[in-house]
Amino acid sequence: MELFSKEGITVDYSVLCTAIVSLLRGLMCSGLYSLSLSGDDETHIRINSESIYVRQDRRPYWVKKFYLRFRHWYAEHFLRPACDELGPHHTIMKPWYVGIDGPNITIGRCATIIGEPQAPVKIGVWGREPMAGEITIGDYVLISPGCRISASDRISIGDSVMMANGVYITDCDWHGLYDRTERDAEVYPVVIKDNVWLGDHASVLKGVTIGENSVVGAGSVVTRDVPDNVVVAGNPAKVVKQLDPARVIKTRAEYFADPVGQAQFFDAVDKMVLKENGTWNWLRALIKPSVRD
Ligand SMILES: CC(C)(COP(=O)(O)OP(=O)(O)OC[C@H]1O[C@@H](n2cnc3c(N)ncnc32)[C@H](O)[C@@H]1OP(=O)(O)O)[C@@H](O)C(=O)NCCC(=O)NCCS
Protein backbone atom coordinates (compact mmCIF):
# COMPACT_ATOMS: atom_id res chain seq x y z
CA MET A 1 0.00 0.00 0.00
CA GLU A 2 1.49 3.32 -1.09
CA LEU A 3 1.42 5.90 1.70
CA PHE A 4 3.01 8.93 0.04
CA SER A 5 5.59 10.02 -2.46
CA LYS A 6 8.18 12.81 -2.11
CA GLU A 7 11.21 13.80 -4.19
CA GLY A 8 10.90 10.67 -6.30
CA ILE A 9 10.83 8.36 -3.25
CA THR A 10 7.68 6.31 -2.89
CA VAL A 11 6.97 5.12 0.63
CA ASP A 12 4.66 2.18 1.16
CA TYR A 13 3.62 0.39 4.35
CA SER A 14 6.44 -2.20 4.41
CA VAL A 15 9.06 0.47 3.72
CA LEU A 16 7.64 2.51 6.56
CA CYS A 17 7.84 -0.47 8.97
CA THR A 18 11.42 -1.19 7.94
CA ALA A 19 12.21 2.48 8.39
CA ILE A 20 10.79 2.53 11.91
CA VAL A 21 12.74 -0.58 12.92
CA SER A 22 15.91 0.78 11.35
CA LEU A 23 15.31 4.15 12.96
CA LEU A 24 14.99 2.57 16.39
CA ARG A 25 18.08 0.48 15.79
CA GLY A 26 19.91 3.54 14.57
CA LEU A 27 18.86 5.59 17.54
CA MET A 28 19.51 2.91 20.15
CA CYS A 29 22.71 1.47 18.85
CA SER A 30 24.40 3.92 16.60
CA GLY A 31 27.44 5.89 17.11
CA LEU A 32 28.77 8.35 19.44
CA TYR A 33 32.10 9.96 19.49
CA SER A 34 34.42 7.74 21.37
CA LEU A 35 37.35 9.53 22.78
CA SER A 36 40.75 8.12 23.34
CA LEU A 37 44.06 9.54 24.31
CA SER A 38 46.94 8.93 22.00
CA GLY A 39 50.61 9.11 22.82
CA ASP A 40 50.89 12.41 20.99
CA ASP A 41 48.76 15.51 21.19
CA GLU A 42 46.03 14.43 18.82
CA THR A 43 42.45 13.80 19.80
CA HIS A 44 41.10 10.87 17.83
CA ILE A 45 37.45 11.06 16.95
CA ARG A 46 36.01 7.79 15.81
CA ILE A 47 32.46 7.56 14.66
CA ASN A 48 31.17 4.16 15.63
CA SER A 49 28.68 3.14 13.01
CA GLU A 50 28.73 -0.63 13.37
CA SER A 51 25.05 -0.85 14.05
CA ILE A 52 23.75 1.25 11.20
CA TYR A 53 25.62 -0.55 8.44
CA VAL A 54 27.11 2.54 6.88
CA ARG A 55 30.63 3.79 6.41
CA GLN A 56 29.69 7.37 7.07
CA ASP A 57 27.49 8.91 9.71
CA ARG A 58 24.41 9.90 7.71
CA ARG A 59 22.48 11.11 10.74
CA PRO A 60 21.24 14.65 10.66
CA TYR A 61 22.53 16.80 13.49
CA TRP A 62 19.16 16.77 15.25
CA VAL A 63 19.07 12.96 15.36
CA LYS A 64 22.48 12.75 16.94
CA LYS A 65 21.59 15.51 19.38
CA PHE A 66 18.39 13.71 20.29
CA TYR A 67 20.27 10.44 20.78
CA LEU A 68 22.89 12.06 23.02
CA ARG A 69 20.18 13.72 25.11
CA PHE A 70 18.33 10.43 25.45
CA ARG A 71 21.52 8.64 26.42
CA HIS A 72 22.29 11.25 29.06
CA TRP A 73 18.74 11.11 30.38
CA TYR A 74 18.94 7.31 30.66
CA ALA A 75 22.22 7.45 32.60
CA GLU A 76 20.86 10.11 34.93
CA HIS A 77 17.55 8.32 35.39
CA PHE A 78 18.77 4.74 35.88
CA LEU A 79 22.48 4.82 36.78
CA ARG A 80 22.77 7.88 39.01
CA PRO A 81 20.35 6.40 41.60
CA ALA A 82 22.42 3.19 41.59
CA CYS A 83 25.48 5.11 42.85
CA ASP A 84 26.11 6.88 46.13
CA GLU A 85 27.76 9.47 43.94
CA LEU A 86 28.20 9.88 40.20
CA GLY A 87 30.26 12.92 39.29
CA PRO A 88 29.32 15.49 36.65
CA HIS A 89 30.31 15.46 32.96
CA HIS A 90 30.13 11.71 32.53
CA THR A 91 30.05 10.08 29.10
CA ILE A 92 28.22 6.79 29.48
CA MET A 93 27.85 5.18 26.09
CA LYS A 94 25.00 2.71 25.67
CA PRO A 95 24.17 3.02 29.38
CA TRP A 96 21.53 0.29 29.01
CA TYR A 97 24.50 -2.14 28.89
CA VAL A 98 26.03 -0.83 32.11
CA GLY A 99 25.03 -2.56 35.36
CA ILE A 100 25.71 -0.97 38.74
CA ASP A 101 24.56 -3.10 41.68
CA GLY A 102 25.02 -2.93 45.42
CA PRO A 103 25.73 -0.31 48.06
CA ASN A 104 28.51 2.25 48.49
CA ILE A 105 29.55 2.77 44.90
CA THR A 106 31.00 6.16 44.04
CA ILE A 107 32.26 7.32 40.66
CA GLY A 108 34.02 10.65 40.21
CA ARG A 109 33.70 13.37 37.59
CA CYS A 110 34.21 12.98 33.83
CA ALA A 111 33.91 9.17 33.81
CA THR A 112 33.83 7.49 30.42
CA ILE A 113 31.99 4.17 30.61
CA ILE A 114 31.22 2.17 27.48
CA GLY A 115 28.59 -0.54 27.46
CA GLU A 116 28.20 -2.93 24.52
CA PRO A 117 25.54 -5.59 23.98
CA GLN A 118 28.06 -8.44 23.82
CA ALA A 119 30.27 -6.89 26.48
CA PRO A 120 28.29 -5.14 29.18
CA VAL A 121 30.04 -3.31 32.00
CA LYS A 122 29.33 -4.69 35.50
CA ILE A 123 30.20 -2.78 38.64
CA GLY A 124 28.95 -4.59 41.74
CA VAL A 125 29.35 -4.80 45.49
CA TRP A 126 28.30 -8.04 47.15
CA GLY A 127 29.17 -7.32 50.77
CA ARG A 128 29.24 -9.76 53.63
CA GLU A 129 26.30 -7.99 55.24
CA PRO A 130 23.60 -5.69 53.94
CA MET A 131 25.09 -2.30 53.07
CA ALA A 132 28.66 -3.59 53.53
CA GLY A 133 31.44 -3.39 50.95
CA GLU A 134 32.42 -0.50 48.70
CA ILE A 135 33.81 0.50 45.35
CA THR A 136 35.37 3.94 45.06
CA ILE A 137 36.26 5.11 41.57
CA GLY A 138 38.09 8.41 41.10
CA ASP A 139 37.78 11.15 38.49
CA TYR A 140 38.43 10.87 34.73
CA VAL A 141 38.40 7.05 34.59
CA LEU A 142 37.88 5.03 31.43
CA ILE A 143 35.86 1.83 31.80
CA SER A 144 35.71 -0.06 28.51
CA PRO A 145 33.22 -2.69 27.31
CA GLY A 146 33.20 -5.96 29.22
CA CYS A 147 34.90 -4.60 32.34
CA ARG A 148 33.83 -6.22 35.61
CA ILE A 149 34.60 -4.72 38.99
CA SER A 150 33.34 -7.00 41.77
CA ALA A 151 33.88 -6.08 45.40
CA SER A 152 33.27 -8.10 48.51
CA ASP A 153 34.92 -5.58 50.85
CA ARG A 154 36.79 -2.70 49.23
CA ILE A 155 38.09 -1.78 45.82
CA SER A 156 39.58 1.65 45.39
CA ILE A 157 40.40 2.98 41.93
CA GLY A 158 42.26 6.27 41.58
CA ASP A 159 41.96 9.20 39.19
CA SER A 160 42.60 8.86 35.45
CA VAL A 161 42.76 5.06 35.61
CA MET A 162 42.19 3.45 32.20
CA MET A 163 40.62 0.01 31.94
CA ALA A 164 40.69 -1.59 28.50
CA ASN A 165 38.12 -4.10 27.24
CA GLY A 166 37.34 -7.05 29.46
CA VAL A 167 39.33 -5.98 32.51
CA TYR A 168 38.39 -7.89 35.68
CA ILE A 169 39.06 -6.51 39.16
CA THR A 170 38.05 -8.35 42.32
CA ASP A 171 39.06 -8.26 45.97
CA CYS A 172 37.81 -11.76 46.76
CA ASP A 173 38.03 -15.35 45.51
CA TRP A 174 34.37 -15.72 46.44
CA HIS A 175 34.92 -19.39 47.41
CA GLY A 176 37.44 -20.96 49.77
CA LEU A 177 39.95 -23.56 48.61
CA TYR A 178 38.54 -25.98 51.19
CA ASP A 179 35.09 -24.54 51.60
CA ARG A 180 33.51 -23.92 48.27
CA THR A 181 30.31 -22.65 49.87
CA GLU A 182 31.78 -19.59 51.63
CA ARG A 183 34.18 -16.78 50.91
CA ASP A 184 37.36 -16.42 52.98
CA ALA A 185 36.81 -14.57 56.28
CA GLU A 186 39.94 -12.52 55.57
CA VAL A 187 39.57 -9.16 53.80
CA TYR A 188 41.88 -8.37 50.86
CA PRO A 189 41.24 -4.83 49.59
CA VAL A 190 42.41 -3.85 46.11
CA VAL A 191 43.95 -0.43 45.50
CA ILE A 192 44.63 0.85 42.00
CA LYS A 193 46.41 4.17 42.23
CA ASP A 194 46.15 7.22 39.99
CA ASN A 195 46.84 6.97 36.31
CA VAL A 196 47.21 3.20 36.10
CA TRP A 197 46.50 1.68 32.67
CA LEU A 198 45.11 -1.86 32.65
CA GLY A 199 45.46 -3.54 29.25
CA ASP A 200 42.93 -5.61 27.40
CA HIS A 201 41.49 -8.48 29.49
CA ALA A 202 43.90 -7.92 32.36
CA SER A 203 42.81 -9.37 35.71
CA VAL A 204 43.59 -7.84 39.09
CA LEU A 205 43.06 -10.27 41.94
CA LYS A 206 42.54 -9.97 45.68
CA GLY A 207 44.79 -7.90 47.91
CA VAL A 208 46.74 -6.22 45.12
CA THR A 209 47.94 -2.61 45.14
CA ILE A 210 49.03 -1.22 41.79
CA GLY A 211 51.29 1.84 42.02
CA GLU A 212 50.82 5.18 40.31
CA ASN A 213 51.27 5.39 36.52
CA SER A 214 51.98 1.69 36.17
CA VAL A 215 50.82 -0.27 33.14
CA VAL A 216 49.48 -3.83 33.10
CA GLY A 217 49.93 -5.67 29.79
CA ALA A 218 47.09 -7.23 27.85
CA GLY A 219 45.88 -10.54 29.25
CA SER A 220 48.02 -10.27 32.37
CA VAL A 221 46.97 -11.63 35.74
CA VAL A 222 48.11 -9.46 38.64
CA THR A 223 48.38 -11.44 41.85
CA ARG A 224 51.01 -9.41 43.76
CA ASP A 225 51.60 -5.71 44.41
CA VAL A 226 52.98 -3.62 41.57
CA PRO A 227 55.24 -0.64 42.34
CA ASP A 228 54.80 2.86 40.87
CA ASN A 229 55.97 3.64 37.32
CA VAL A 230 56.52 0.16 35.91
CA VAL A 231 55.09 -2.04 33.18
CA VAL A 232 54.05 -5.51 34.30
CA ALA A 233 52.96 -8.35 32.06
CA GLY A 234 52.25 -12.05 31.97
CA ASN A 235 50.58 -14.60 34.22
CA PRO A 236 51.46 -14.05 36.99
CA ALA A 237 52.36 -10.47 36.07
CA LYS A 238 56.02 -9.51 36.52
CA VAL A 239 57.84 -6.23 35.98
CA VAL A 240 59.07 -6.09 32.38
CA LYS A 241 59.98 -2.41 32.19
CA GLN A 242 60.50 0.75 34.24
CA LEU A 243 58.86 3.93 32.98
CA ASP A 244 61.34 6.71 32.18
CA PRO A 245 61.17 9.15 35.13
CA ALA A 246 62.43 11.96 32.87
CA ARG A 247 59.32 11.80 30.70
CA VAL A 248 56.07 13.57 31.52
CA ILE A 249 52.95 11.39 31.42
CA LYS A 250 49.90 13.08 29.93
CA THR A 251 46.79 11.92 31.73
CA ARG A 252 43.04 11.94 31.22
CA ALA A 253 42.82 14.61 33.93
CA GLU A 254 44.44 17.07 31.51
CA TYR A 255 42.26 15.90 28.66
CA PHE A 256 39.13 16.65 30.71
CA ALA A 257 40.44 19.89 32.21
CA ASP A 258 37.61 21.88 30.58
CA PRO A 259 34.67 19.48 30.14
CA VAL A 260 32.20 22.22 29.26
CA GLY A 261 34.47 23.67 26.59
CA GLN A 262 35.15 20.18 25.32
CA ALA A 263 31.42 19.41 25.04
CA GLN A 264 30.93 22.67 23.13
CA PHE A 265 33.82 21.74 20.85
CA PHE A 266 32.34 18.34 20.03
CA ASP A 267 28.93 19.87 19.49
CA ALA A 268 30.47 22.32 17.03
CA VAL A 269 32.23 19.41 15.28
CA ASP A 270 28.89 17.56 15.06
CA LYS A 271 27.19 20.60 13.61
CA MET A 272 29.90 21.00 11.00
CA VAL A 273 30.30 17.33 10.07
CA LEU A 274 26.59 16.49 9.99
CA LYS A 275 25.22 19.71 8.56
CA GLU A 276 24.77 18.35 5.02
CA ASN A 277 22.88 15.27 6.27
CA GLY A 278 19.21 15.42 5.39
CA THR A 279 16.56 13.43 7.20
CA TRP A 280 15.28 11.69 4.05
CA ASN A 281 18.73 10.64 2.96
CA TRP A 282 19.48 9.31 6.45
CA LEU A 283 16.27 7.26 6.42
CA ARG A 284 17.11 6.00 2.95
CA ALA A 285 20.61 4.99 4.14
CA LEU A 286 19.11 3.11 7.09
CA ILE A 287 16.65 1.21 4.94
CA LYS A 288 18.69 0.71 1.81
CA PRO A 289 22.36 1.52 2.34
CA SER A 290 24.52 1.73 -0.75
CA VAL A 291 28.27 1.41 -1.16
CA ARG A 292 28.45 5.22 -1.11
CA ASP A 293 27.04 5.24 2.44
C1 LIG B 1 52.01 -3.42 28.23
C2 LIG B 1 52.37 -2.84 26.86
C3 LIG B 1 51.69 -1.47 26.68
C4 LIG B 1 53.87 -2.67 26.87
O1 LIG B 1 54.29 -2.29 25.60
P1 LIG B 1 55.87 -2.07 25.35
O2 LIG B 1 56.39 -1.10 26.33
O3 LIG B 1 56.05 -1.75 23.92
O4 LIG B 1 56.47 -3.49 25.74
P2 LIG B 1 57.46 -4.42 24.90
O5 LIG B 1 56.80 -4.87 23.66
O6 LIG B 1 58.78 -3.71 24.82
O7 LIG B 1 57.57 -5.70 25.85
C5 LIG B 1 58.49 -5.78 26.93
C6 LIG B 1 58.52 -7.24 27.38
O8 LIG B 1 57.27 -7.59 27.96
C7 LIG B 1 56.64 -8.65 27.26
N1 LIG B 1 55.22 -8.33 27.16
C8 LIG B 1 54.67 -7.17 26.73
N2 LIG B 1 53.33 -7.21 26.82
C9 LIG B 1 53.03 -8.43 27.30
C10 LIG B 1 51.82 -9.07 27.61
N3 LIG B 1 50.64 -8.43 27.45
N4 LIG B 1 51.86 -10.32 28.11
C11 LIG B 1 53.05 -10.96 28.28
N5 LIG B 1 54.24 -10.39 28.02
C12 LIG B 1 54.23 -9.15 27.53
C13 LIG B 1 57.32 -8.66 25.91
O9 LIG B 1 57.26 -9.93 25.31
C14 LIG B 1 58.71 -8.22 26.24
O10 LIG B 1 59.40 -9.32 26.76
P3 LIG B 1 60.97 -9.55 26.39
O11 LIG B 1 61.70 -8.35 26.90
O12 LIG B 1 61.30 -10.82 27.09
O13 LIG B 1 61.03 -9.65 24.90
C15 LIG B 1 51.89 -3.77 25.72
O14 LIG B 1 52.72 -4.92 25.65
C16 LIG B 1 50.47 -4.23 25.85
O15 LIG B 1 50.13 -5.19 26.55
N6 LIG B 1 49.59 -3.52 25.10
C17 LIG B 1 48.16 -3.75 25.09
C18 LIG B 1 47.49 -2.50 25.54
C19 LIG B 1 46.00 -2.59 25.45
O16 LIG B 1 45.39 -3.53 25.92
N7 LIG B 1 45.38 -1.59 24.86
C20 LIG B 1 43.96 -1.56 24.72
C21 LIG B 1 43.44 -0.13 24.65
S1 LIG B 1 43.29 0.65 26.24
The ligand as a Gaussian input file, in Angstrom:
#p B3LYP/6-31G(d) Opt

LIG

0 1
 C       52.005000      -3.421000      28.228000
 C       52.373000      -2.838000      26.865000
 C       51.689000      -1.465000      26.679000
 C       53.872000      -2.674000      26.871000
 O       54.293000      -2.294000      25.602000
 P       55.875000      -2.068000      25.350000
 O       56.394000      -1.096000      26.330000
 O       56.052000      -1.749000      23.922000
 O       56.465000      -3.495000      25.745000
 P       57.457000      -4.420000      24.901000
 O       56.805000      -4.865000      23.656000
 O       58.776000      -3.710000      24.822000
 O       57.574000      -5.695000      25.851000
 C       58.494000      -5.782000      26.928000
 C       58.521000      -7.239000      27.380000
 O       57.273000      -7.588000      27.963000
 C       56.637000      -8.654000      27.264000
 N       55.221000      -8.329000      27.158000
 C       54.667000      -7.167000      26.731000
 N       53.327000      -7.212000      26.824000
 C       53.028000      -8.433000      27.300000
 C       51.815000      -9.068000      27.610000
 N       50.642000      -8.432000      27.448000
 N       51.861000     -10.322000      28.107000
 C       53.047000     -10.956000      28.283000
 N       54.242000     -10.386000      28.016000
 C       54.225000      -9.148000      27.527000
 C       57.316000      -8.659000      25.908000
 O       57.263000      -9.927000      25.313000
 C       58.705000      -8.215000      26.241000
 O       59.397000      -9.316000      26.765000
 P       60.968000      -9.554000      26.386000
 O       61.696000      -8.351000      26.901000
 O       61.301000     -10.820000      27.092000
 O       61.026000      -9.648000      24.903000
 C       51.895000      -3.765000      25.717000
 O       52.724000      -4.916000      25.646000
 C       50.471000      -4.234000      25.850000
 O       50.126000      -5.192000      26.555000
 N       49.587000      -3.517000      25.097000
 C       48.155000      -3.754000      25.089000
 C       47.491000      -2.495000      25.542000
 C       45.998000      -2.595000      25.449000
 O       45.387000      -3.529000      25.919000
 N       45.382000      -1.585000      24.862000
 C       43.955000      -1.559000      24.721000
 C       43.440000      -0.130000      24.645000
 S       43.291000       0.655000      26.244000

